[in-house]
Amino acid sequence: MKMQKIVVIGAGVGGLTTAALLAKAGFEVTVLEAHVYSGGCAGTFYHQGYHFDAGATLAGGFQPGGPHHIVGELLNLTWPVRRAEPAWVVQLPDARIIRWGLDAAWRAERAEKLPQMRHFWRQQEYVADRVWNFSARVPAWPPANLTDWARLFSKVRLPMVPTAPLALASFGQWLEFNHITDRQSRTFIDAQLLISAQVTAAQANALYGAIAMDLPRAGAHHVQGGIGNLAKTLARGLREQGGELLFRQQVTCVVPQPGGGYLVRTNKGLEMRADGVVANLTPWALASLLGEHAPAALRQELDKREEPWGAFTLYAGVDADAVRGDCDHYQVVMDYDKPLGEANSVFISLSDPEDTSRAPAGQRTLTMSTHTHLRSWWELQRRYPEAFAARAKPTARPFCVQRNRCCRTCGRASAL
Ligand SMILES: Cc1cc2nc3c(=O)[nH]c(=O)nc-3n(C[C@H](O)[C@H](O)[C@H](O)COP(=O)(O)OP(=O)(O)OC[C@H]3O[C@@H](n4cnc5c(N)ncnc54)[C@H](O)[C@@H]3O)c2cc1C
């Protein structure tokens, strides 16, 4: 086969995974990354002795058949991870529920704290096991043509069939079918779906929700040295397969060429011709890079999409003695009567106490984030551009507040 040139835009975990697998498959691959380090929303940045996780803090998918496990096997990578047990604690206004990964501990916890959901968990685990099993057979997703659909159905096994109706239901409908309507259970589910699926039970697909709720059981992990080391591991895998990764190269436009292929330009004057481009970006960012060449289907997709969430993130160095507890990750919901997000639901992560590389002696890093609607932040930036530019420099103290890049809207790092 003639080797084809592929440009991948963005060195987040998604872009790097794609790039490394394409390089292994024989393509000539270049990854162009706007930032100075890899990882994107799952990157780790250094500031005055601390290695802060920029966005994501907990990693999953390392269990046999999990996505990172499959990629690790294909590329011969060893992931620098340690299982977090318990995975996290959900603090509701009137209850504290520990998300144990170990079966016996989680069964005891849910029987005591969530008795109204006792039958549901057996269903959720049954469904999750089958969905994990199905996804381990790596179906083409989303199916783009008849061949993909045919391959998809060829991977369905008999035990998956009883779960099929859930493919058409929301997680909320599944809960209602089980008569789970009390606000404690619903808030407990909604809060966790919001962080893993970016929507609450009413919008989350039931099959997707089943595995999103299964992360503690499948295994939530600390990444040694910070979550950015997943991307660094993938970047190493990419290079071992002959691919290249260029930093400080923000792609500014992608122009389809008359004879086929694309011309990719960056803000540093780099121009690359490619037979294919993988834009591991949001659809909004891709449309802006394509400009007038954006296909009608992409424009229609943007018109249909609801405004997505962004994240407000705060980073702090803390005394290890002050945060000694039974867990390193907490989701806190303050008020049942307010919508989740905008500080009514925050996720707090402390660095692994066994990982001394993350902070000066006796200290740990803390990342706290909440979902936020982006419209008012863009408006603020439009009105006070100079204030945003001035604060983009890190503060002198070992403490900083940043508005993190949003995971589904801009894909660009932007500090407040
Ligand atoms: C606050 C927060 C907390 C989260 N917590 C978790 C968690 O605990 N566990 C978990 O599994 N997930 C979590 N997530 C979600 C997870 O981080 C993302 O789903 C994942 O990192 C997305 O990876 P990606 O590679 O698709 O995209 P991104 O990480 O967004 O990567 C995109 C990359 O493209 C680059 N880029 C953008 N535009 C251009 C351009 N024009 N030219 C060149 N490069 C460009 C960006 O700089 C970036 O590096 C969290 C997300 C956020 C924001």
Ligand as a Chemical Component Dictionary entry (heavy atoms), coordinates in Angstrom:
data_LIG
# 
_chem_comp.id                   LIG 
_chem_comp.type                 NON-POLYMER 
_chem_comp.pdbx_formal_charge   0 
_chem_comp.three_letter_code    LIG 
# 
loop_
_chem_comp_atom.comp_id 
_chem_comp_atom.atom_id 
_chem_comp_atom.alt_atom_id 
_chem_comp_atom.type_symbol 
_chem_comp_atom.charge 
_chem_comp_atom.model_Cartn_x 
_chem_comp_atom.model_Cartn_y 
_chem_comp_atom.model_Cartn_z 
_chem_comp_atom.pdbx_ordinal 
LIG C1  C1  C 0 -12.497 20.277 34.023 1  
LIG C2  C2  C 0 -12.533 18.943 33.328 2  
LIG C3  C3  C 0 -12.477 17.781 34.086 3  
LIG C4  C4  C 0 -12.522 16.537 33.458 4  
LIG N1  N1  N 0 -12.389 15.403 34.233 5  
LIG C5  C5  C 0 -12.264 14.199 33.630 6  
LIG C6  C6  C 0 -11.880 13.057 34.392 7  
LIG O1  O1  O 0 -11.636 13.123 35.612 8  
LIG N2  N2  N 0 -11.762 11.865 33.733 9  
LIG C7  C7  C 0 -11.959 11.777 32.368 10 
LIG O2  O2  O 0 -11.837 10.667 31.818 11 
LIG N3  N3  N 0 -12.302 12.856 31.622 12 
LIG C8  C8  C 0 -12.423 14.062 32.218 13 
LIG N4  N4  N 0 -12.667 15.182 31.463 14 
LIG C9  C9  C 0 -12.876 15.029 30.016 15 
LIG C10 C10 C 0 -11.532 14.783 29.293 16 
LIG O3  O3  O 0 -10.552 15.665 29.764 17 
LIG C11 C11 C 0 -11.751 15.004 27.805 18 
LIG O4  O4  O 0 -12.847 14.225 27.355 19 
LIG C12 C12 C 0 -10.532 14.586 26.996 20 
LIG O5  O5  O 0 -9.338  15.068 27.568 21 
LIG C13 C13 C 0 -10.723 15.103 25.567 22 
LIG O6  O6  O 0 -9.597  14.728 24.835 23 
LIG P1  P1  P 0 -9.457  15.117 23.312 24 
LIG O7  O7  O 0 -8.136  14.631 22.868 25 
LIG O8  O8  O 0 -10.641 14.656 22.565 26 
LIG O9  O9  O 0 -9.543  16.702 23.243 27 
LIG P2  P2  P 0 -8.726  17.876 24.023 28 
LIG O10 O10 O 0 -8.188  17.357 25.315 29 
LIG O11 O11 O 0 -9.647  19.032 24.034 30 
LIG O12 O12 O 0 -7.511  18.138 23.058 31 
LIG C14 C14 C 0 -7.586  19.003 21.963 32 
LIG C15 C15 C 0 -6.180  19.488 21.685 33 
LIG O13 O13 O 0 -6.199  20.205 20.461 34 
LIG C16 C16 C 0 -5.410  21.371 20.592 35 
LIG N5  N5  N 0 -5.924  22.328 19.603 36 
LIG C17 C17 C 0 -7.120  22.956 19.587 37 
LIG N6  N6  N 0 -7.238  23.725 18.488 38 
LIG C18 C18 C 0 -6.091  23.557 17.783 39 
LIG C19 C19 C 0 -5.602  24.089 16.546 40 
LIG N7  N7  N 0 -6.333  24.938 15.797 41 
LIG N8  N8  N 0 -4.363  23.711 16.139 42 
LIG C20 C20 C 0 -3.605  22.855 16.862 43 
LIG N9  N9  N 0 -4.019  22.327 18.041 44 
LIG C21 C21 C 0 -5.247  22.670 18.489 45 
LIG C22 C22 C 0 -5.634  21.803 22.037 46 
LIG O14 O14 O 0 -4.572  22.640 22.491 47 
LIG C23 C23 C 0 -5.648  20.446 22.730 48 
LIG O15 O15 O 0 -4.361  20.033 23.123 49 
LIG C24 C24 C 0 -12.635 16.448 32.051 50 
LIG C25 C25 C 0 -12.689 17.617 31.279 51 
LIG C26 C26 C 0 -12.615 18.853 31.902 52 
LIG C27 C27 C 0 -12.618 20.106 31.047 53 
# 
loop_
_chem_comp_bond.comp_id 
_chem_comp_bond.atom_id_1 
_chem_comp_bond.atom_id_2 
_chem_comp_bond.value_order 
_chem_comp_bond.pdbx_ordinal 
LIG C1  C2  SING 1  
LIG C2  C3  SING 2  
LIG C2  C26 DOUB 3  
LIG C3  C4  DOUB 4  
LIG C4  N1  SING 5  
LIG C4  C24 SING 6  
LIG N1  C5  DOUB 7  
LIG C5  C6  SING 8  
LIG C5  C8  SING 9  
LIG C6  O1  DOUB 10 
LIG C6  N2  SING 11 
LIG N2  C7  SING 12 
LIG C7  O2  DOUB 13 
LIG C7  N3  SING 14 
LIG N3  C8  DOUB 15 
LIG C8  N4  SING 16 
LIG N4  C9  SING 17 
LIG N4  C24 SING 18 
LIG C9  C10 SING 19 
LIG C10 O3  SING 20 
LIG C10 C11 SING 21 
LIG C11 O4  SING 22 
LIG C11 C12 SING 23 
LIG C12 O5  SING 24 
LIG C12 C13 SING 25 
LIG C13 O6  SING 26 
LIG O6  P1  SING 27 
LIG P1  O7  DOUB 28 
LIG P1  O8  SING 29 
LIG P1  O9  SING 30 
LIG O9  P2  SING 31 
LIG P2  O10 DOUB 32 
LIG P2  O11 SING 33 
LIG P2  O12 SING 34 
LIG O12 C14 SING 35 
LIG C14 C15 SING 36 
LIG C15 O13 SING 37 
LIG C15 C23 SING 38 
LIG O13 C16 SING 39 
LIG C16 N5  SING 40 
LIG C16 C22 SING 41 
LIG N5  C17 SING 42 
LIG N5  C21 SING 43 
LIG C17 N6  DOUB 44 
LIG N6  C18 SING 45 
LIG C18 C19 SING 46 
LIG C18 C21 DOUB 47 
LIG C19 N7  SING 48 
LIG C19 N8  DOUB 49 
LIG N8  C20 SING 50 
LIG C20 N9  DOUB 51 
LIG N9  C21 SING 52 
LIG C22 O14 SING 53 
LIG C22 C23 SING 54 
LIG C23 O15 SING 55 
LIG C24 C25 DOUB 56 
LIG C25 C26 SING 57 
LIG C26 C27 SING 58 
# 
